[in-house]
């Protein structure tokens, strides 16, 4: 019996034992269990000069942890809201392939510069294919349906960049972006909350078409405060994505990212309750339907 157990696992020392039958990733059981904790603290390194341009960048150090859990080396990851390229950089650094879509040319250009600076790896050739298009045009790309292994992204938080004047004050003083753009098709500029939710869902409908069966989706998002009212954006989006008919995602769980390094702001003091929101929701979904239509799109090279 002992011999059979040893044949099923590869001992990686301090990392623990790696199952040779691990279908999802290349983590040991010890690493798997550690990641499964429902909350975590992550203090990202200070942003580099070109990363500061983006008003809501999420760190590739955090993205890497999720990519390592939900993929194996050489698999394909997609990010339909690429920003300044965190997902693409993370993928290249840990030998995954990435497809990134970014609406705004200035952030797309930053992403291109950043991936060009990632050192080449020996004995591997990960790819990063970036596209300066609207996220609602994902299916116009020459991608095979049911070909992507994982999606991780952080969409706009509706109108929060423009409305959150207190936290954007320092950026204004430094002449940095405090909103994404003034474009009509920029999701952060929609006036209607419900219309915004529907447009974001339409993006993830397309991700659903591209995703392999049993592939995972992680959305980093938060609830938002606007006009003295909390909008449960994370919860509303989660519910909406599970009610899309043949494109319904199955919600599997959430991980809560605790941001204990953010400064406290005097919100509503001596007047009314306004919370200092120091966490993000990392919502985890999976594509579990198996009756998808055959695709007519050309295969992804």
C-alpha positions in Angstrom: 0.0 0.0 0.0 2.8 2.4 0.8 4.4 1.9 -2.5 1.2 2.8 -4.4 0.8 6.0 -2.4 4.4 7.1 -3.3 3.7 6.5 -7.0 0.7 8.9 -7.0 2.6 11.8 -5.6 5.8 13.7 -6.3 7.5 15.0 -3.1 8.6 18.6 -3.6 10.1 19.1 -0.2 8.8 22.2 1.7 6.1 22.8 -1.0 4.5 19.5 -0.1 3.4 16.6 -2.3 2.2 17.1 -5.9 -0.5 14.7 -7.1 0.2 13.3 -10.5 -3.6 13.3 -11.1 -4.1 17.0 -10.3 -6.5 18.1 -13.1 -6.6 21.8 -12.4 -3.1 23.2 -11.6 0.5 22.4 -10.5 0.1 23.0 -6.8 0.8 20.6 -4.0 -1.9 19.7 -1.6 -0.4 22.0 1.0 -0.5 24.9 -1.5 -4.0 24.1 -2.6 -5.4 24.1 0.9 -3.6 27.4 1.7 -5.2 29.1 -1.3 -8.7 27.8 -0.4 -8.9 30.1 2.6 -11.9 32.4 2.1 -10.0 35.7 3.0 -6.5 36.9 2.5 -4.3 39.9 3.0 -2.2 41.0 0.1 0.0 44.1 0.2 1.1 44.8 -3.4 4.4 46.5 -4.2 4.4 50.2 -5.0 3.3 50.9 -8.5 5.9 51.7 -11.1 5.7 55.1 -13.0 3.7 53.9 -16.0 1.3 51.9 -13.8 0.4 54.9 -11.8 -1.3 56.4 -14.8 -4.2 53.9 -14.4 -6.7 55.0 -11.6 -7.7 51.5 -10.6 -4.9 49.0 -11.3 -4.9 45.6 -9.7 -1.5 44.1 -8.9 0.0 41.2 -10.9 1.4 39.8 -7.7 -2.2 39.1 -6.7 -3.3 38.0 -10.2 -0.4 35.4 -10.3 -1.8 33.6 -7.2 -5.1 33.1 -8.9 -3.6 32.1 -12.2 -1.4 29.5 -10.5 -4.4 28.0 -8.9 -6.8 27.9 -11.9 -4.3 26.9 -14.7 -1.3 24.8 -15.6 1.7 26.1 -17.5 1.1 26.8 -21.2 -2.7 27.3 -20.8 -4.6 30.3 -22.0 -5.9 33.1 -19.8 -8.1 36.0 -21.0 -8.7 39.5 -19.5 -11.4 41.6 -21.3 -10.6 44.6 -19.1 -6.8 44.6 -19.3 -6.0 48.1 -18.1 -2.2 48.5 -17.9 -1.5 44.8 -18.3 -1.4 43.2 -14.9 -2.8 39.9 -16.2 -0.6 39.8 -19.2 2.6 40.4 -17.2 1.6 37.8 -14.6 0.9 35.2 -17.3 4.3 35.7 -19.0 6.2 35.6 -15.7 4.7 32.2 -14.8 4.6 30.7 -18.2 0.9 31.1 -19.2 -0.4 32.5 -22.4 -2.6 35.6 -22.3 -5.2 37.3 -24.4 -5.8 40.9 -23.3 -8.4 43.4 -24.5 -8.3 47.1 -23.6 -10.6 49.8 -24.9 -8.3 52.8 -24.3 -5.2 53.2 -26.5 -3.2 54.9 -23.7 -3.5 51.9 -21.4 -3.1 49.4 -24.2 0.2 51.1 -25.1 1.3 50.9 -21.4 0.5 47.2 -21.5 2.5 46.7 -24.6 5.5 48.4 -23.1 5.2 46.4 -19.9 5.0 43.0 -21.5 8.0 43.9 -23.7 10.0 44.3 -20.5 9.2 40.9 -19.1 12.4 38.8 -19.4 12.3 35.9 -21.9 12.2 32.4 -20.2 14.4 29.5 -21.1 12.7 26.4 -22.6 9.3 28.2 -22.8 7.7 30.7 -25.1 4.5 32.1 -23.4 2.5 34.5 -25.6 0.7 37.7 -24.8 -1.8 38.8 -27.5 -3.2 42.2 -26.8 -6.0 43.9 -28.6 -7.1 47.6 -28.5 -10.8 47.0 -28.9 -14.1 47.2 -27.0 -14.6 44.3 -24.6 -18.0 43.8 -26.2 -16.2 42.8 -29.4 -14.5 39.7 -28.0 -16.1 37.4 -30.5 -14.8 39.4 -33.4 -11.3 38.1 -32.5 -9.9 35.0 -34.3 -10.4 32.8 -31.2 -11.8 29.3 -31.1 -14.8 28.9 -28.8 -14.3 26.6 -25.8 -10.5 27.2 -26.0 -9.7 29.4 -23.0 -8.8 27.9 -19.7 -9.3 30.8 -17.3 -10.5 34.4 -17.1 -9.5 36.9 -14.4 -10.3 40.5 -14.6 -11.6 43.6 -12.8 -14.3 45.6 -14.7 -15.1 49.2 -14.0 -16.9 49.8 -10.7 -19.7 51.8 -12.5 -19.2 55.5 -11.9 -17.0 55.3 -8.8 -13.9 56.9 -10.3 -15.6 60.1 -11.2 -17.8 60.2 -8.1 -15.3 59.3 -5.5 -13.8 62.8 -5.2 -12.2 62.3 -1.8 -10.0 59.4 -2.7 -9.2 60.9 -6.1 -8.0 64.3 -4.7 -4.3 63.3 -4.6 -4.4 62.0 -8.1 -6.0 65.3 -9.3 -3.2 67.3 -7.6 -0.6 65.1 -9.5 -2.5 65.5 -12.8 -3.2 61.8 -13.0 -6.3 60.2 -14.5 -9.2 60.1 -12.1 -11.5 58.4 -14.6 -10.9 56.1 -17.5 -12.2 58.3 -20.4 -15.0 60.3 -21.8 -16.0 57.7 -24.4 -19.6 56.8 -24.7 -18.8 53.1 -24.9 -16.6 53.2 -21.8 -18.6 51.2 -19.2 -17.5 53.5 -16.5 -19.5 56.3 -18.1 -23.0 54.7 -18.1 -25.5 56.8 -16.2 -27.9 53.9 -15.5 -26.7 51.3 -12.9 -29.0 48.6 -14.4 -27.7 49.2 -17.9 -24.1 49.1 -16.7 -24.8 45.7 -15.1 -26.3 44.4 -18.3 -23.4 45.6 -20.4 -20.9 43.9 -18.2 -22.9 40.7 -18.4 -22.8 40.9 -22.2 -19.0 40.9 -22.0 -19.0 37.8 -19.8 -21.5 36.1 -22.1 -18.8 36.3 -24.7 -16.1 35.0 -22.3 -18.5 32.1 -21.6 -18.5 31.2 -25.3 -14.7 31.2 -25.4 -14.2 29.3 -22.1 -13.6 25.6 -22.0 -16.3 23.6 -20.2 -15.3 23.6 -16.5 -13.1 26.6 -17.0 -13.1 29.2 -14.3 -13.8 32.9 -14.1 -12.6 35.3 -11.4 -14.0 38.8 -11.1 -12.4 41.3 -8.7 -15.2 43.7 -7.8 -16.7 45.6 -4.9 -20.0 47.1 -3.7 -20.1 50.9 -4.2 -21.4 53.9 -2.4 -23.2 56.6 -4.4 -25.5 59.4 -3.3 -25.7 58.3 0.3 -26.7 54.7 -0.7 -24.9 51.4 -1.0 -25.2 49.7 -4.4 -24.4 46.0 -4.0 -22.5 45.8 -7.2 -20.6 42.6 -6.4 -23.8 40.9 -5.3 -26.0 42.2 -8.2 -23.4 41.2 -10.8 -23.0 37.7 -9.3 -26.7 37.1 -9.4 -27.1 38.5 -12.9 -24.3 36.2 -14.3 -26.0 33.1 -12.9 -29.3 34.0 -14.7 -28.1 34.3 -18.4 -30.0 31.3 -19.8 -27.7 29.1 -21.9 -24.8 31.3 -20.9 -25.3 31.2 -17.1 -22.2 30.9 -15.0 -22.2 28.7 -11.9 -21.0 30.6 -8.9 -18.6 28.6 -6.8 -17.4 30.9 -4.1 -15.8 34.2 -3.1 -12.5 35.1 -1.7 -12.2 38.4 0.2 -9.1 40.5 -0.3 -8.4 42.5 2.8 -6.6 45.8 2.0 -5.2 46.6 5.5 -2.6 48.9 4.0 -5.1 51.6 2.8 -5.3 54.8 4.8 -8.4 55.6 6.7 -10.5 58.6 5.6 -12.8 60.7 7.7 -16.1 59.7 6.1 -19.4 60.9 7.7 -17.7 61.6 11.1 -20.2 63.3 13.6 -23.0 63.0 11.0 -23.8 59.6 9.6 -22.4 56.1 9.0 -20.1 55.8 6.0 -17.7 52.9 6.0 -14.1 52.8 5.0 -14.2 50.0 2.5 -10.9 48.1 2.8 -11.7 44.9 1.0 -12.5 43.6 -2.5 -14.6 40.6 -3.5 -12.9 38.0 -5.7 -15.9 36.2 -7.2 -15.3 32.7 -8.6 -17.5 31.2 -11.3 -17.2 28.1 -13.5 -18.7 27.2 -16.9 -20.5 24.0 -16.3 -22.8 23.7 -19.2 -21.8 21.1 -21.8 -24.3 21.8 -24.6 -22.7 24.7 -26.3 -23.1 25.2 -30.0 -20.3 24.3 -32.3 -18.2 27.3 -33.2 -17.6 28.6 -36.7 -14.8 30.8 -35.6 -11.3 29.9 -36.9 -9.0 28.1 -34.3 -6.7 30.1 -32.1 -3.1 29.8 -33.2 
